[in-house]
Structure formats: C-alpha cells, structure tokens
C-alpha cells in the first residue's frame, strides 16, 4: 500500500508512550498498535485530530504517500 503511517516515528521523536497517547485519544493500545503498523483500513477524523493535538503535529506528519513500484508483467 502506498500510504505509510509514521505514527511510531512521531512517538519516538517526541518521547511519548503509546499507552499515554491511547489513553488521551480514547482508543485501546491494541487499536493504536494496529494503526502504527498501518493495518487499519481507515481512521476517524476525530481520532486523527486528537492524535495531532497530543503530538503537536499535522496529519501530513503522520501519513506519507509513497508511490508503489510498477508491477512487473510477464512478456513472452
């Protein structure tokens, strides 16, 4: 997937524990972990807003678009 979640990087840069962020945002640590790993299909704007408020960042600091390499095709 070309969208990369940089939440783990932001937590490390700010020396914030996942537990503290999850508590502030109002989600479980398990769900925060899934978000950090990019294993979620979506995130509510309210959740994104609270994460940004707690970390003092912009949504673009948490998400990156990385163009996927072109798919290889078999040519015979």
Secondary structure, 3 states (H helix, E strand, C coil): CCEEECHHHHHHHCCCCHHHHHHHHCCCHHHHHHHHCCCCCCCCHHHHHHHHHHHCCCHHHHEEECCCCCCCCCCC
